[in-house]
Amino acid sequence: MGTKDVLIVVPTLDERQNIAELLAGIRTFVPGADVLVVDDGSTDGTAEIVEQLGRDTPQVRLLQRGRRLGIGSAYVQAFAQGLTEGYRRLVSMDGDLSHDPRYLPDLIAASDDCGVAIGSRYLHGVSVVNWGLERLVLSVFANFCARRITGLPVRDCTSGFQCFRREVLERLDLGAVQSTGYSFLVELKYRAYRHGFRLREVPIIFVDRRFGSSKLGPSHVLSSAWTLLDLRFRRL
């Protein structure tokens, strides 16, 4: 098995209006990277678009799971596959264009001297575009809770835009990860930090989706906070 460099993992659920543009952007800014789209039973044709693009671009692949199993389990399954296939660095990225592919080169380069590079919305103040006040307050509150519960030394604990070196994911034991929802994004950082890996933030500007609807709401934040409390004080 040969050594490959970068695998970009993109979980999707009904992202028909965004996925083609996102994949084109990835190919523009990191043409040497491979992409694995993990679709959780989209009903709008997202998977079909990815399949068609994959026929023209072999570096784009689709993993269909048939039903909504959660963003955490999507990443666990995709990362485990990427490790088996020999990738040196694995990137997590949203499928709605809120994570601009133009930041990928800086994010990947930052992983040269750290275990986890994080695309940060809050490294230099608030770098978020087109969010309403309620959504911004929810995100800031979620990050405040995550920092207080875990002690993570980063500003954007809940960022889903990350680059992991393979040795980090190998050390973490993906099968032991407890979270399946958005708290998964914090749990991986927390486990990496607890194992002594360096976390480094890279500034990004986060632009809210133009099409489709967000899957994150107050109930996700509350359930994630409970999961992190359980993780911090009982399991670890």
Phi and psi in degrees as GROMACS dihedral restraints (atoms count N, CA, C in turn):
[ dihedral_restraints ]
;  ai    aj    ak    al  type     phi  dphi    fc
    3     4     5     6     1   -79.6    20    10
    4     5     6     7     1   164.9    20    10
    6     7     8     9     1   -92.3    20    10
    7     8     9    10     1   127.3    20    10
    9    10    11    12     1  -109.5    20    10
   10    11    12    13     1   162.3    20    10
   12    13    14    15     1   -93.3    20    10
   13    14    15    16     1   -74.1    20    10
   15    16    17    18     1  -120.5    20    10
   16    17    18    19     1   131.5    20    10
   18    19    20    21     1  -118.6    20    10
   19    20    21    22     1   123.6    20    10
   21    22    23    24     1  -100.7    20    10
   22    23    24    25     1   122.2    20    10
   24    25    26    27     1  -103.9    20    10
   25    26    27    28     1   126.9    20    10
   27    28    29    30     1  -126.7    20    10
   28    29    30    31     1   103.3    20    10
   30    31    32    33     1   -73.3    20    10
   31    32    33    34     1   141.6    20    10
   33    34    35    36     1  -134.7    20    10
   34    35    36    37     1   149.0    20    10
   36    37    38    39     1  -150.9    20    10
   37    38    39    40     1   102.7    20    10
   39    40    41    42     1    58.1    20    10
   40    41    42    43     1    63.1    20    10
   42    43    44    45     1  -119.2    20    10
   43    44    45    46     1    35.2    20    10
   45    46    47    48     1   -55.8    20    10
   46    47    48    49     1   -38.3    20    10
   48    49    50    51     1   -78.4    20    10
   49    50    51    52     1    -9.8    20    10
   51    52    53    54     1  -118.0    20    10
   52    53    54    55     1   -27.3    20    10
   54    55    56    57     1   -67.5    20    10
   55    56    57    58     1   -38.8    20    10
   57    58    59    60     1   -65.2    20    10
   58    59    60    61     1   -42.7    20    10
   60    61    62    63     1   -65.2    20    10
   61    62    63    64     1   -40.0    20    10
   63    64    65    66     1   -62.0    20    10
   64    65    66    67     1   -48.2    20    10
   66    67    68    69     1   -63.9    20    10
   67    68    69    70     1   -36.4    20    10
   69    70    71    72     1   -64.1    20    10
   70    71    72    73     1   -39.5    20    10
   72    73    74    75     1   -65.6    20    10
   73    74    75    76     1   -40.3    20    10
   75    76    77    78     1   -61.8    20    10
   76    77    78    79     1   -43.9    20    10
   78    79    80    81     1   -65.1    20    10
   79    80    81    82     1   -31.1    20    10
   81    82    83    84     1   -70.9    20    10
   82    83    84    85     1   -46.1    20    10
   84    85    86    87     1   -91.5    20    10
   85    86    87    88     1   -26.3    20    10
   87    88    89    90     1  -137.2    20    10
   88    89    90    91     1    70.1    20    10
   90    91    92    93     1   -61.8    20    10
   91    92    93    94     1   -19.9    20    10
   93    94    95    96     1   -87.1    20    10
   94    95    96    97     1    -6.5    20    10
   96    97    98    99     1   -83.6    20    10
   97    98    99   100     1   151.6    20    10
   99   100   101   102     1   -97.0    20    10
  100   101   102   103     1   153.6    20    10
  102   103   104   105     1  -127.4    20    10
  103   104   105   106     1   132.6    20    10
  105   106   107   108     1  -120.1    20    10
  106   107   108   109     1   112.4    20    10
  108   109   110   111     1   -91.9    20    10
  109   110   111   112     1   124.9    20    10
  111   112   113   114     1  -108.1    20    10
  112   113   114   115     1   107.3    20    10
  114   115   116   117     1  -101.4    20    10
  115   116   117   118     1   127.6    20    10
  117   118   119   120     1   -99.5    20    10
  118   119   120   121     1    53.6    20    10
  120   121   122   123     1    79.8    20    10
  121   122   123   124     1    38.4    20    10
  123   124   125   126     1   -56.9    20    10
  124   125   126   127     1   142.6    20    10
  126   127   128   129     1  -110.0    20    10
  127   128   129   130     1     5.8    20    10
  129   130   131   132     1  -106.4    20    10
  130   131   132   133     1     7.7    20    10
  132   133   134   135     1    93.9    20    10
  133   134   135   136     1     9.0    20    10
  135   136   137   138     1   -55.7    20    10
  136   137   138   139     1   -48.6    20    10
  138   139   140   141     1   -61.8    20    10
  139   140   141   142     1   -38.7    20    10
  141   142   143   144     1   -65.4    20    10
  142   143   144   145     1   -38.0    20    10
  144   145   146   147     1   -63.7    20    10
  145   146   147   148     1   -44.5    20    10
  147   148   149   150     1   -63.9    20    10
  148   149   150   151     1   -41.7    20    10
  150   151   152   153     1   -59.5    20    10
  151   152   153   154     1   -43.5    20    10
  153   154   155   156     1   -65.3    20    10
  154   155   156   157     1   -43.7    20    10
  156   157   158   159     1   -65.1    20    10
  157   158   159   160     1   -34.4    20    10
  159   160   161   162     1   -66.6    20    10
  160   161   162   163     1   -29.3    20    10
  162   163   164   165     1   -68.2    20    10
  163   164   165   166     1   -30.0    20    10
  165   166   167   168     1   -90.6    20    10
  166   167   168   169     1   -24.5    20    10
  168   169   170   171     1  -131.2    20    10
  169   170   171   172     1    97.0    20    10
  171   172   173   174     1   -59.5    20    10
  172   173   174   175     1   -18.8    20    10
  174   175   176   177     1   -74.2    20    10
  175   176   177   178     1    -9.2    20    10
  177   178   179   180     1  -104.0    20    10
  178   179   180   181     1   123.4    20    10
  180   181   182   183     1  -126.7    20    10
  181   182   183   184     1   160.9    20    10
  183   184   185   186     1  -124.2    20    10
  184   185   186   187     1   133.7    20    10
  186   187   188   189     1  -117.1    20    10
  187   188   189   190     1   109.0    20    10
  189   190   191   192     1   -95.2    20    10
  190   191   192   193     1   131.2    20    10
  192   193   194   195     1  -112.8    20    10
  193   194   195   196     1    -8.4    20    10
  195   196   197   198     1    84.6    20    10
  196   197   198   199     1   -26.8    20    10
  198   199   200   201     1  -154.4    20    10
  199   200   201   202     1   167.2    20    10
  201   202   203   204     1   -77.3    20    10
  202   203   204   205     1   109.9    20    10
  204   205   206   207     1  -112.4    20    10
  205   206   207   208     1    -5.3    20    10
  207   208   209   210     1   106.8    20    10
  208   209   210   211     1   145.1    20    10
  210   211   212   213     1   -65.0    20    10
  211   212   213   214     1   -34.5    20    10
  213   214   215   216     1   -63.0    20    10
  214   215   216   217     1   -48.6    20    10
  216   217   218   219     1   -68.1    20    10
  217   218   219   220     1   -28.6    20    10
  219   220   221   222     1   -62.9    20    10
  220   221   222   223     1   -45.2    20    10
  222   223   224   225     1   -68.3    20    10
  223   224   225   226     1   -40.7    20    10
  225   226   227   228     1   -59.0    20    10
  226   227   228   229     1   -46.7    20    10
  228   229   230   231     1   -64.9    20    10
  229   230   231   232     1   -43.4    20    10
  231   232   233   234     1   -70.4    20    10
  232   233   234   235     1   -41.0    20    10
  234   235   236   237     1   -64.4    20    10
  235   236   237   238     1   -41.6    20    10
  237   238   239   240     1   -61.0    20    10
  238   239   240   241     1   -40.6    20    10
  240   241   242   243     1   -65.6    20    10
  241   242   243   244     1   -42.0    20    10
  243   244   245   246     1   -63.6    20    10
  244   245   246   247     1   -38.8    20    10
  246   247   248   249     1   -65.2    20    10
  247   248   249   250     1   -42.7    20    10
  249   250   251   252     1   -61.0    20    10
  250   251   252   253     1   -35.2    20    10
  252   253   254   255     1   -83.5    20    10
  253   254   255   256     1    -3.1    20    10
  255   256   257   258     1    93.0    20    10
  256   257   258   259     1    17.0    20    10
  258   259   260   261     1   -71.3    20    10
  259   260   261   262     1   142.7    20    10
  261   262   263   264     1   -86.0    20    10
  262   263   264   265     1   -30.7    20    10
  264   265   266   267     1  -137.8    20    10
  265   266   267   268     1   139.4    20    10
  267   268   269   270     1  -127.2    20    10
  268   269   270   271     1   129.2    20    10
  270   271   272   273     1  -110.9    20    10
  271   272   273   274     1   136.7    20    10
  273   274   275   276     1  -104.2    20    10
  274   275   276   277     1   140.8    20    10
  276   277   278   279     1  -157.6    20    10
  277   278   279   280     1   137.8    20    10
  279   280   281   282     1   -70.5    20    10
  280   281   282   283     1   155.8    20    10
  282   283   284   285     1   -98.2    20    10
  283   284   285   286     1    10.9    20    10
  285   286   287   288     1  -109.5    20    10
  286   287   288   289     1    12.3    20    10
  288   289   290   291     1    75.5    20    10
  289   290   291   292     1     5.4    20    10
  291   292   293   294     1   -71.9    20    10
  292   293   294   295     1   -25.3    20    10
  294   295   296   297     1   -97.6    20    10
  295   296   297   298     1   104.8    20    10
  297   298   299   300     1   -71.9    20    10
  298   299   300   301     1   126.1    20    10
  300   301   302   303     1   -59.0    20    10
  301   302   303   304     1   -18.5    20    10
  303   304   305   306     1   -65.6    20    10
  304   305   306   307     1   -18.1    20    10
  306   307   308   309     1   -86.4    20    10
  307   308   309   310     1    -7.7    20    10
  309   310   311   312     1   -59.9    20    10
  310   311   312   313     1   -44.8    20    10
  312   313   314   315     1   -57.9    20    10
  313   314   315   316     1   -42.6    20    10
  315   316   317   318     1   -67.8    20    10
  316   317   318   319     1   -39.8    20    10
  318   319   320   321     1   -63.8    20    10
  319   320   321   322     1   -46.2    20    10
  321   322   323   324     1   -67.0    20    10
  322   323   324   325     1   -41.5    20    10
  324   325   326   327     1   -63.1    20    10
  325   326   327   328     1   -35.3    20    10
  327   328   329   330     1   -63.4    20    10
  328   329   330   331     1   -27.0    20    10
  330   331   332   333     1   -72.2    20    10
  331   332   333   334     1    -4.9    20    10
  333   334   335   336     1   -63.6    20    10
  334   335   336   337     1   -31.3    20    10
  336   337   338   339     1  -125.0    20    10
  337   338   339   340     1    28.3    20    10
  339   340   341   342     1  -154.7    20    10
  340   341   342   343     1   167.0    20    10
  342   343   344   345     1   -81.7    20    10
  343   344   345   346     1   -37.8    20    10
  345   346   347   348     1  -135.2    20    10
  346   347   348   349     1   121.3    20    10
  348   349   350   351     1   -99.5    20    10
  349   350   351   352     1   133.1    20    10
  351   352   353   354     1  -120.8    20    10
  352   353   354   355     1   125.0    20    10
  354   355   356   357     1   -75.2    20    10
  355   356   357   358     1   109.8    20    10
  357   358   359   360     1  -105.8    20    10
  358   359   360   361     1   128.3    20    10
  360   361   362   363     1   -84.7    20    10
  361   362   363   364     1   -14.4    20    10
  363   364   365   366     1  -125.5    20    10
  364   365   366   367     1    15.1    20    10
  366   367   368   369     1   -66.8    20    10
  367   368   369   370     1   -40.3    20    10
  369   370   371   372     1  -122.2    20    10
  370   371   372   373     1    75.0    20    10
  372   373   374   375     1    77.7    20    10
  373   374   375   376     1  -140.9    20    10
  375   376   377   378     1  -114.6    20    10
  376   377   378   379     1   116.3    20    10
  378   379   380   381     1  -114.7    20    10
  379   380   381   382     1    69.2    20    10
  381   382   383   384     1  -131.0    20    10
  382   383   384   385     1   135.3    20    10
  384   385   386   387     1  -118.6    20    10
  385   386   387   388     1   135.9    20    10
  387   388   389   390     1    72.8    20    10
  388   389   390   391     1    21.1    20    10
  390   391   392   393     1   -92.4    20    10
  391   392   393   394     1   142.5    20    10
  393   394   395   396     1   -75.3    20    10
  394   395   396   397     1   167.4    20    10
  396   397   398   399     1   -60.9    20    10
  397   398   399   400     1   -40.3    20    10
  399   400   401   402     1   -62.3    20    10
  400   401   402   403     1   -44.0    20    10
  402   403   404   405     1   -66.1    20    10
  403   404   405   406     1   -40.4    20    10
  405   406   407   408     1   -65.5    20    10
  406   407   408   409     1   -45.4    20    10
  408   409   410   411     1   -60.8    20    10
  409   410   411   412     1   -41.0    20    10
  411   412   413   414     1   -60.3    20    10
  412   413   414   415     1   -43.8    20    10
  414   415   416   417     1   -68.4    20    10
  415   416   417   418     1   -44.2    20    10
  417   418   419   420     1   -63.0    20    10
  418   419   420   421     1   -41.0    20    10
  420   421   422   423     1   -64.7    20    10
  421   422   423   424     1   -41.8    20    10
  423   424   425   426     1   -61.7    20    10
  424   425   426   427     1   -40.6    20    10
  426   427   428   429     1   -69.5    20    10
  427   428   429   430     1   -38.2    20    10
  429   430   431   432     1   -60.1    20    10
  430   431   432   433     1   -47.2    20    10
  432   433   434   435     1   -61.5    20    10
  433   434   435   436     1   -44.0    20    10
  435   436   437   438     1   -63.0    20    10
  436   437   438   439     1   -42.0    20    10
  438   439   440   441     1   -66.4    20    10
  439   440   441   442     1   -42.2    20    10
  441   442   443   444     1   -67.4    20    10
  442   443   444   445     1   -38.4    20    10
  444   445   446   447     1   -74.5    20    10
  445   446   447   448     1   -42.7    20    10
  447   448   449   450     1   -98.8    20    10
  448   449   450   451     1   -23.6    20    10
  450   451   452   453     1    76.1    20    10
  451   452   453   454     1    16.7    20    10
  453   454   455   456     1   -62.4    20    10
  454   455   456   457     1   134.5    20    10
  456   457   458   459     1   -89.7    20    10
  457   458   459   460     1    44.4    20    10
  459   460   461   462     1  -133.3    20    10
  460   461   462   463     1   156.7    20    10
  462   463   464   465     1   -81.3    20    10
  463   464   465   466     1   -34.8    20    10
  465   466   467   468     1  -113.6    20    10
  466   467   468   469     1    79.7    20    10
  468   469   470   471     1   -68.5    20    10
  469   470   471   472     1   -28.7    20    10
  471   472   473   474     1   -96.1    20    10
  472   473   474   475     1     6.2    20    10
  474   475   476   477     1   -60.1    20    10
  475   476   477   478     1   136.6    20    10
  477   478   479   480     1   -99.9    20    10
  478   479   480   481     1     4.0    20    10
  480   481   482   483     1  -101.5    20    10
  481   482   483   484     1   100.5    20    10
  483   484   485   486     1  -144.5    20    10
  484   485   486   487     1   153.4    20    10
  486   487   488   489     1  -126.0    20    10
  487   488   489   490     1   120.4    20    10
  489   490   491   492     1  -106.8    20    10
  490   491   492   493     1   134.7    20    10
  492   493   494   495     1   -74.0    20    10
  493   494   495   496     1   147.8    20    10
  495   496   497   498     1   -61.8    20    10
  496   497   498   499     1   -33.0    20    10
  498   499   500   501     1   -66.2    20    10
  499   500   501   502     1   -25.9    20    10
  501   502   503   504     1   -68.0    20    10
  502   503   504   505     1   -51.1    20    10
  504   505   506   507     1   -65.4    20    10
  505   506   507   508     1   -34.9    20    10
  507   508   509   510     1   -64.2    20    10
  508   509   510   511     1   -40.2    20    10
  510   511   512   513     1   -71.2    20    10
  511   512   513   514     1   -31.1    20    10
  513   514   515   516     1   -74.3    20    10
  514   515   516   517     1   -20.9    20    10
  516   517   518   519     1    60.7    20    10
  517   518   519   520     1    83.5    20    10
  519   520   521   522     1   -57.5    20    10
  520   521   522   523     1   -29.3    20    10
  522   523   524   525     1   -66.0    20    10
  523   524   525   526     1   -18.0    20    10
  525   526   527   528     1   -92.0    20    10
  526   527   528   529     1    -5.7    20    10
  528   529   530   531     1   -65.7    20    10
  529   530   531   532     1   130.8    20    10
  531   532   533   534     1   -88.5    20    10
  532   533   534   535     1   -33.5    20    10
  534   535   536   537     1   -81.0    20    10
  535   536   537   538     1   147.1    20    10
  537   538   539   540     1  -118.8    20    10
  538   539   540   541     1   -21.1    20    10
  540   541   542   543     1   -97.7    20    10
  541   542   543   544     1  -148.0    20    10
  543   544   545   546     1   -70.3    20    10
  544   545   546   547     1   -20.9    20    10
  546   547   548   549     1   -65.0    20    10
  547   548   549   550     1   -16.7    20    10
  549   550   551   552     1   -56.1    20    10
  550   551   552   553     1   -37.7    20    10
  552   553   554   555     1   -63.2    20    10
  553   554   555   556     1   -35.5    20    10
  555   556   557   558     1   -79.4    20    10
  556   557   558   559     1   -39.7    20    10
  558   559   560   561     1   -60.2    20    10
  559   560   561   562     1   -41.3    20    10
  561   562   563   564     1   -62.5    20    10
  562   563   564   565     1   -42.9    20    10
  564   565   566   567     1   -62.0    20    10
  565   566   567   568     1   -43.7    20    10
  567   568   569   570     1   -63.5    20    10
  568   569   570   571     1   -44.7    20    10
  570   571   572   573     1   -64.4    20    10
  571   572   573   574     1   -41.0    20    10
  573   574   575   576     1   -62.6    20    10
  574   575   576   577     1   -43.9    20    10
  576   577   578   579     1   -62.8    20    10
  577   578   579   580     1   -43.0    20    10
  579   580   581   582     1   -65.3    20    10
  580   581   582   583     1   -26.5    20    10
  582   583   584   585     1   -88.4    20    10
  583   584   585   586     1     4.3    20    10
  585   586   587   588     1    90.9    20    10
  586   587   588   589     1     9.0    20    10
  588   589   590   591     1   -81.8    20    10
  589   590   591   592     1   144.8    20    10
  591   592   593   594     1   -78.1    20    10
  592   593   594   595     1   136.2    20    10
  594   595   596   597     1  -107.5    20    10
  595   596   597   598     1   133.7    20    10
  597   598   599   600     1  -131.8    20    10
  598   599   600   601     1   131.9    20    10
  600   601   602   603     1   -95.8    20    10
  601   602   603   604     1   139.6    20    10
  603   604   605   606     1  -118.1    20    10
  604   605   606   607     1   125.1    20    10
  606   607   608   609     1   -67.8    20    10
  607   608   609   610     1   136.5    20    10
  609   610   611   612     1  -135.5    20    10
  610   611   612   613     1   163.0    20    10
  612   613   614   615     1  -106.9    20    10
  613   614   615   616     1   120.8    20    10
  615   616   617   618     1   -94.7    20    10
  616   617   618   619     1   122.5    20    10
  618   619   620   621     1  -113.1    20    10
  619   620   621   622     1   124.4    20    10
  621   622   623   624     1   -60.9    20    10
  622   623   624   625     1   150.6    20    10
  624   625   626   627     1   -55.0    20    10
  625   626   627   628     1   144.4    20    10
  627   628   629   630     1   -89.4    20    10
  628   629   630   631     1   -31.1    20    10
  630   631   632   633     1  -125.9    20    10
  631   632   633   634     1   150.9    20    10
  633   634   635   636     1    80.3    20    10
  634   635   636   637     1  -174.9    20    10
  636   637   638   639     1  -125.4    20    10
  637   638   639   640     1   149.9    20    10
  639   640   641   642     1   -69.8    20    10
  640   641   642   643     1   146.2    20    10
  642   643   644   645     1   -96.5    20    10
  643   644   645   646     1     2.8    20    10
  645   646   647   648     1  -104.2    20    10
  646   647   648   649     1   130.2    20    10
  648   649   650   651     1  -140.3    20    10
  649   650   651   652     1   179.5    20    10
  651   652   653   654     1   -56.1    20    10
  652   653   654   655     1   -35.3    20    10
  654   655   656   657     1   -63.2    20    10
  655   656   657   658     1   -34.9    20    10
  657   658   659   660     1   -66.0    20    10
  658   659   660   661     1   -39.9    20    10
  660   661   662   663     1   -65.3    20    10
  661   662   663   664     1   -43.5    20    10
  663   664   665   666     1   -64.5    20    10
  664   665   666   667     1   -44.6    20    10
  666   667   668   669     1   -67.7    20    10
  667   668   669   670     1   -34.5    20    10
  669   670   671   672     1   -67.5    20    10
  670   671   672   673     1   -40.0    20    10
  672   673   674   675     1   -61.8    20    10
  673   674   675   676     1   -41.6    20    10
  675   676   677   678     1   -64.5    20    10
  676   677   678   679     1   -42.0    20    10
  678   679   680   681     1   -60.4    20    10
  679   680   681   682     1   -42.5    20    10
  681   682   683   684     1   -68.3    20    10
  682   683   684   685     1   -38.0    20    10
  684   685   686   687     1   -60.8    20    10
  685   686   687   688     1   -43.8    20    10
  687   688   689   690     1   -63.0    20    10
  688   689   690   691     1   -42.4    20    10
  690   691   692   693     1   -63.7    20    10
  691   692   693   694     1   -45.0    20    10
  693   694   695   696     1   -69.4    20    10
  694   695   696   697     1   -43.3    20    10
  696   697   698   699     1  -102.8    20    10
  697   698   699   700     1   -10.8    20    10
  699   700   701   702     1  -123.7    20    10
  700   701   702   703     1   -49.2    20    10
  702   703   704   705     1   -82.7    20    10
  703   704   705   706     1   -32.9    20    10
